[in-house]
Amino acid sequence: MTLSEEVLQRLADIVALQPTKNGELQNRWDMDSGSEVHQFLESELKDYYYRNEDSLICATPEAATLTEEAGLTEKSDEENHVQVPPIQAHILDVLAEPDEDSQSVVSVLHALEDDGHDKYDVNSVRSALHSLVDKGIVERIRKTVPTFRLTVARDELTVAKLD
Protein backbone atom coordinates (compact mmCIF):
# COMPACT_ATOMS: atom_id res chain seq x y z
CA MET A 1 0.00 0.00 0.00
CA THR A 2 1.50 3.32 -1.10
CA LEU A 3 0.82 6.28 1.17
CA SER A 4 0.51 9.87 0.00
CA GLU A 5 2.94 12.43 1.38
CA GLU A 6 0.26 13.89 3.70
CA VAL A 7 -0.75 10.46 5.02
CA LEU A 8 2.89 9.48 5.54
CA GLN A 9 3.51 12.74 7.45
CA ARG A 10 0.52 12.06 9.68
CA LEU A 11 1.78 8.55 10.28
CA ALA A 12 5.11 10.08 11.32
CA ASP A 13 3.19 12.24 13.82
CA ILE A 14 1.71 9.10 15.34
CA VAL A 15 5.13 7.45 15.53
CA ALA A 16 6.63 10.54 17.18
CA LEU A 17 3.79 11.28 19.58
CA GLN A 18 2.85 7.76 20.65
CA PRO A 19 1.13 6.93 22.84
CA THR A 20 -1.27 9.72 21.91
CA LYS A 21 -4.94 10.64 21.91
CA ASN A 22 -7.42 11.70 19.27
CA GLY A 23 -7.43 15.22 20.76
CA GLU A 24 -3.67 15.62 20.43
CA LEU A 25 -3.78 14.51 16.80
CA GLN A 26 -6.84 16.71 16.20
CA ASN A 27 -4.83 19.76 17.28
CA ARG A 28 -1.74 18.70 15.34
CA TRP A 29 -3.69 17.98 12.16
CA ASP A 30 -6.03 20.98 12.52
CA MET A 31 -9.15 18.82 12.40
CA ASP A 32 -12.55 19.77 13.76
CA SER A 33 -13.16 16.77 16.04
CA GLY A 34 -11.79 13.57 17.50
CA SER A 35 -14.32 11.75 15.34
CA GLU A 36 -12.68 13.19 12.24
CA VAL A 37 -9.32 11.90 13.50
CA HIS A 38 -10.82 8.45 14.09
CA GLN A 39 -12.33 8.40 10.59
CA PHE A 40 -8.97 9.36 9.08
CA LEU A 41 -7.15 6.69 11.07
CA GLU A 42 -9.61 4.00 10.02
CA SER A 43 -9.76 5.01 6.36
CA GLU A 44 -6.07 5.83 5.74
CA LEU A 45 -3.94 4.22 8.45
CA LYS A 46 -5.88 1.18 9.60
CA ASP A 47 -2.92 -1.16 9.09
CA TYR A 48 -0.39 1.13 10.77
CA TYR A 49 -1.81 1.91 14.20
CA TYR A 50 -3.45 0.23 17.16
CA ARG A 51 -4.84 1.25 20.52
CA ASN A 52 -3.03 0.08 23.64
CA GLU A 53 -4.68 -1.16 26.84
CA ASP A 54 -5.40 2.46 27.83
CA SER A 55 -7.02 3.16 24.41
CA LEU A 56 -4.12 5.40 23.42
CA ILE A 57 -3.03 5.48 19.77
CA CYS A 58 0.27 3.73 19.00
CA ALA A 59 2.11 3.03 15.75
CA THR A 60 2.88 -0.47 14.58
CA PRO A 61 6.53 -1.48 14.11
CA GLU A 62 5.87 -1.39 10.35
CA ALA A 63 4.75 2.26 10.66
CA ALA A 64 7.96 3.16 12.48
CA THR A 65 10.06 1.48 9.79
CA LEU A 66 8.14 3.21 7.00
CA THR A 67 8.56 6.68 8.49
CA GLU A 68 12.24 6.06 9.30
CA GLU A 69 12.90 4.97 5.70
CA ALA A 70 11.13 8.12 4.47
CA GLY A 71 13.37 10.24 6.71
CA LEU A 72 10.41 11.57 8.72
CA THR A 73 11.31 10.00 12.07
CA GLU A 74 14.55 8.89 13.66
CA LYS A 75 15.21 5.63 15.39
CA SER A 76 16.72 6.18 18.79
CA ASP A 77 18.21 3.56 21.03
CA GLU A 78 18.34 6.05 23.91
CA GLU A 79 16.16 4.91 26.77
CA ASN A 80 14.75 8.36 27.62
CA HIS A 81 14.45 9.84 24.12
CA VAL A 82 11.09 11.47 23.36
CA GLN A 83 9.67 13.59 20.56
CA VAL A 84 7.07 16.06 21.79
CA PRO A 85 5.20 19.19 20.67
CA PRO A 86 6.64 22.54 21.80
CA ILE A 87 4.36 22.97 24.85
CA GLN A 88 5.46 19.58 26.21
CA ALA A 89 9.14 20.41 25.57
CA HIS A 90 8.72 23.72 27.42
CA ILE A 91 7.06 21.92 30.33
CA LEU A 92 9.94 19.45 30.51
CA ASP A 93 12.30 22.42 30.81
CA VAL A 94 10.56 23.80 33.90
CA LEU A 95 9.00 20.79 35.64
CA ALA A 96 10.26 19.59 39.02
CA GLU A 97 13.01 16.96 39.00
CA PRO A 98 12.29 13.48 40.42
CA ASP A 99 13.79 14.37 43.83
CA GLU A 100 12.00 17.75 44.11
CA ASP A 101 8.51 18.60 45.35
CA SER A 102 5.94 18.00 42.64
CA GLN A 103 4.06 20.91 41.04
CA SER A 104 0.40 21.63 40.41
CA VAL A 105 -0.86 22.55 36.95
CA VAL A 106 -1.04 26.20 37.98
CA SER A 107 2.50 26.07 39.35
CA VAL A 108 3.73 24.67 36.03
CA LEU A 109 1.81 27.39 34.18
CA HIS A 110 3.53 30.07 36.30
CA ALA A 111 6.93 28.42 35.76
CA LEU A 112 6.30 28.51 32.00
CA GLU A 113 5.37 32.20 32.21
CA ASP A 114 8.52 32.91 34.24
CA ASP A 115 10.51 31.13 31.52
CA GLY A 116 9.01 33.41 28.83
CA HIS A 117 6.28 31.08 27.59
CA ASP A 118 3.15 33.08 28.36
CA LYS A 119 1.00 31.91 25.44
CA TYR A 120 -0.35 28.84 27.23
CA ASP A 121 -3.49 28.53 29.33
CA VAL A 122 -4.23 26.21 32.22
CA ASN A 123 -6.20 23.75 30.07
CA SER A 124 -3.42 23.33 27.51
CA VAL A 125 -0.86 22.85 30.29
CA ARG A 126 -3.09 20.26 32.02
CA SER A 127 -3.57 18.38 28.75
CA ALA A 128 0.15 18.46 27.96
CA LEU A 129 1.02 17.18 31.44
CA HIS A 130 -1.38 14.28 31.06
CA SER A 131 0.14 13.42 27.66
CA LEU A 132 3.59 13.40 29.27
CA VAL A 133 2.25 11.08 31.99
CA ASP A 134 0.95 8.78 29.22
CA LYS A 135 4.46 8.75 27.70
CA GLY A 136 5.90 7.69 31.08
CA ILE A 137 8.29 10.62 31.53
CA VAL A 138 6.19 12.55 34.03
CA GLU A 139 4.51 11.13 37.08
CA ARG A 140 1.23 12.30 38.55
CA ILE A 141 1.14 12.41 42.32
CA ARG A 142 -2.38 12.36 43.69
CA LYS A 143 -2.91 14.90 46.44
CA THR A 144 -5.86 17.19 47.06
CA VAL A 145 -4.76 18.82 43.82
CA PRO A 146 -2.86 16.54 41.41
CA THR A 147 0.81 17.49 41.12
CA PHE A 148 3.50 16.45 38.67
CA ARG A 149 7.28 15.96 38.37
CA LEU A 150 9.74 14.30 36.00
CA THR A 151 10.34 10.57 36.32
CA VAL A 152 14.01 10.89 35.29
CA ALA A 153 16.60 13.61 35.86
CA ARG A 154 16.40 16.38 33.24
CA ASP A 155 20.04 15.81 32.21
CA GLU A 156 19.22 12.16 31.42
CA LEU A 157 16.35 13.14 29.10
CA THR A 158 16.78 13.89 25.41
CA VAL A 159 13.89 15.94 24.01
CA ALA A 160 13.29 16.51 20.31
CA LYS A 161 10.81 19.32 19.71
CA LEU A 162 8.37 18.67 16.85
CA ASP A 163 7.58 21.55 14.50
C-alpha positions in Angstrom: 0.0 0.0 0.0 1.5 3.3 -1.1 0.8 6.3 1.2 0.5 9.9 0.0 2.9 12.4 1.4 0.3 13.9 3.7 -0.8 10.5 5.0 2.9 9.5 5.5 3.5 12.7 7.5 0.5 12.1 9.7 1.8 8.5 10.3 5.1 10.1 11.3 3.2 12.2 13.8 1.7 9.1 15.3 5.1 7.5 15.5 6.6 10.5 17.2 3.8 11.3 19.6 2.9 7.8 20.6 1.1 6.9 22.8 -1.3 9.7 21.9 -4.9 10.6 21.9 -7.4 11.7 19.3 -7.4 15.2 20.8 -3.7 15.6 20.4 -3.8 14.5 16.8 -6.8 16.7 16.2 -4.8 19.8 17.3 -1.7 18.7 15.3 -3.7 18.0 12.2 -6.0 21.0 12.5 -9.1 18.8 12.4 -12.6 19.8 13.8 -13.2 16.8 16.0 -11.8 13.6 17.5 -14.3 11.7 15.3 -12.7 13.2 12.2 -9.3 11.9 13.5 -10.8 8.4 14.1 -12.3 8.4 10.6 -9.0 9.4 9.1 -7.2 6.7 11.1 -9.6 4.0 10.0 -9.8 5.0 6.4 -6.1 5.8 5.7 -3.9 4.2 8.4 -5.9 1.2 9.6 -2.9 -1.2 9.1 -0.4 1.1 10.8 -1.8 1.9 14.2 -3.5 0.2 17.2 -4.8 1.2 20.5 -3.0 0.1 23.6 -4.7 -1.2 26.8 -5.4 2.5 27.8 -7.0 3.2 24.4 -4.1 5.4 23.4 -3.0 5.5 19.8 0.3 3.7 19.0 2.1 3.0 15.8 2.9 -0.5 14.6 6.5 -1.5 14.1 5.9 -1.4 10.4 4.8 2.3 10.7 8.0 3.2 12.5 10.1 1.5 9.8 8.1 3.2 7.0 8.6 6.7 8.5 12.2 6.1 9.3 12.9 5.0 5.7 11.1 8.1 4.5 13.4 10.2 6.7 10.4 11.6 8.7 11.3 10.0 12.1 14.6 8.9 13.7 15.2 5.6 15.4 16.7 6.2 18.8 18.2 3.6 21.0 18.3 6.0 23.9 16.2 4.9 26.8 14.8 8.4 27.6 14.4 9.8 24.1 11.1 11.5 23.4 9.7 13.6 20.6 7.1 16.1 21.8 5.2 19.2 20.7 6.6 22.5 21.8 4.4 23.0 24.8 5.5 19.6 26.2 9.1 20.4 25.6 8.7 23.7 27.4 7.1 21.9 30.3 9.9 19.4 30.5 12.3 22.4 30.8 10.6 23.8 33.9 9.0 20.8 35.6 10.3 19.6 39.0 13.0 17.0 39.0 12.3 13.5 40.4 13.8 14.4 43.8 12.0 17.7 44.1 8.5 18.6 45.4 5.9 18.0 42.6 4.1 20.9 41.0 0.4 21.6 40.4 -0.9 22.5 36.9 -1.0 26.2 38.0 2.5 26.1 39.4 3.7 24.7 36.0 1.8 27.4 34.2 3.5 30.1 36.3 6.9 28.4 35.8 6.3 28.5 32.0 5.4 32.2 32.2 8.5 32.9 34.2 10.5 31.1 31.5 9.0 33.4 28.8 6.3 31.1 27.6 3.1 33.1 28.4 1.0 31.9 25.4 -0.4 28.8 27.2 -3.5 28.5 29.3 -4.2 26.2 32.2 -6.2 23.8 30.1 -3.4 23.3 27.5 -0.9 22.9 30.3 -3.1 20.3 32.0 -3.6 18.4 28.8 0.1 18.5 28.0 1.0 17.2 31.4 -1.4 14.3 31.1 0.1 13.4 27.7 3.6 13.4 29.3 2.3 11.1 32.0 1.0 8.8 29.2 4.5 8.8 27.7 5.9 7.7 31.1 8.3 10.6 31.5 6.2 12.5 34.0 4.5 11.1 37.1 1.2 12.3 38.6 1.1 12.4 42.3 -2.4 12.4 43.7 -2.9 14.9 46.4 -5.9 17.2 47.1 -4.8 18.8 43.8 -2.9 16.5 41.4 0.8 17.5 41.1 3.5 16.5 38.7 7.3 16.0 38.4 9.7 14.3 36.0 10.3 10.6 36.3 14.0 10.9 35.3 16.6 13.6 35.9 16.4 16.4 33.2 20.0 15.8 32.2 19.2 12.2 31.4 16.4 13.1 29.1 16.8 13.9 25.4 13.9 15.9 24.0 13.3 16.5 20.3 10.8 19.3 19.7 8.4 18.7 16.8 7.6 21.6 14.5 
